């Protein structure tokens, strides 16, 4: 049984040659990650990152099921004018720093994050350097 069949909030996406990928809505993210962790124990959070596409920006979560070493992605699309996701740092403490990095570089705000502040750029740095609209005129 595939993950989208087990978890109704996930929708499988065809990604030939890439790890299995599932779409999830922002509203279902916390409940889905909690259910995935309970059902696929031990489930390791490998990475939290983001991808800016022409039409939107996506929060991306890579997980590895340590029983069979299968890596899969959960992708959460959001409008560029509403860059908010719920934190999963209370489910996976390692997400704390990962979410801070994504916030710093892409500008996604993780609601209810315990310490959401820049982690790589200086506190007074303006902008988010991995966004396509970021323009750098100087080298710091």
C-alpha positions in Angstrom: 0.0 0.0 0.0 1.4 3.4 -1.0 1.6 6.4 1.4 -1.2 8.3 -0.4 -3.4 5.2 0.1 -2.6 5.1 3.8 -2.7 8.8 4.5 -5.6 10.6 2.8 -3.9 14.0 3.1 -1.1 13.0 0.8 -1.3 13.0 -3.0 1.3 11.1 -5.0 3.1 13.1 -7.7 4.8 11.4 -10.7 8.5 12.1 -10.4 10.4 9.5 -12.5 13.9 8.9 -11.3 13.4 10.8 -8.1 12.4 9.7 -4.6 8.7 9.2 -4.1 7.0 12.6 -3.8 3.7 13.5 -2.1 1.8 16.8 -2.0 0.3 17.9 1.3 -1.7 21.0 2.2 -0.4 23.4 4.8 -3.5 22.7 6.9 -2.8 19.0 7.0 1.0 19.1 7.5 1.3 18.7 11.3 -1.4 16.0 11.5 0.1 14.1 8.6 3.7 14.3 9.8 2.5 13.1 13.3 0.7 10.2 11.7 3.6 9.3 9.4 6.0 9.2 12.4 3.7 7.0 14.4 3.0 4.6 11.5 6.5 4.3 10.0 8.6 4.1 13.1 11.5 4.6 13.0 11.0 7.6 10.6 14.0 9.9 10.3 13.6 13.6 9.2 16.5 14.0 6.7 16.0 17.6 5.6 13.7 20.5 5.4 14.2 22.8 2.5 12.3 24.9 -0.1 11.9 25.3 -3.8 10.8 28.5 -5.5 8.9 27.8 -8.7 7.4 30.3 -11.2 3.9 30.2 -9.7 4.6 29.4 -6.0 7.1 28.4 -3.3 7.1 24.9 -1.7 8.2 23.7 1.6 9.9 20.3 1.2 10.4 17.7 3.8 12.6 14.6 3.2 12.0 11.6 5.3 13.7 8.2 5.5 12.0 5.0 6.8 14.8 3.3 8.7 13.2 -0.1 8.3 13.6 -0.3 4.6 15.8 2.9 3.9 13.3 4.4 1.5 13.5 8.2 1.3 10.4 10.1 0.3 9.4 13.8 0.1 6.4 15.7 1.3 5.9 18.9 -0.6 3.7 21.7 0.6 3.0 24.4 -2.0 2.1 27.9 -0.9 1.4 31.3 -2.6 4.4 33.6 -2.7 2.4 36.3 -0.8 1.5 33.9 2.0 4.8 32.2 3.1 3.6 30.5 6.3 3.9 26.9 7.4 3.3 25.4 10.8 6.5 24.3 12.5 7.1 20.6 12.9 9.9 21.2 15.5 7.7 19.9 18.3 7.4 16.6 16.4 11.0 16.5 15.2 13.3 18.7 17.3 16.0 18.6 14.6 13.6 20.6 12.4 14.3 23.6 14.6 17.6 24.5 12.9 16.4 23.3 9.5 13.3 25.6 9.6 15.5 28.5 10.7 17.7 28.0 7.7 14.8 27.9 5.3 13.4 31.0 6.9 16.7 32.8 6.6 17.3 31.8 2.9 13.8 31.7 1.5 11.6 33.7 3.9 9.1 31.0 4.9 7.7 31.8 8.3 7.2 28.8 10.5 4.3 29.5 12.8 4.8 28.7 16.5 8.5 28.0 16.0 10.3 28.3 19.3 13.2 30.4 18.0 12.6 31.7 14.5 15.5 34.0 13.7 18.3 34.1 11.2 20.8 31.3 11.4 23.2 31.9 8.5 22.9 35.6 7.6 23.5 38.5 9.9 20.5 39.7 11.9 20.4 43.0 10.0 20.6 41.3 6.6 17.8 42.4 4.2 16.1 39.9 2.0 16.3 36.1 1.5 19.3 35.2 -0.7 17.9 32.0 -2.3 14.7 33.8 -3.6 14.6 34.5 -7.3 13.7 38.1 -6.6 16.8 38.7 -4.4 19.3 41.1 -5.9 22.8 41.4 -4.5 24.9 44.5 -5.4 27.7 43.7 -3.0 29.6 40.8 -1.6 29.5 40.5 2.2 
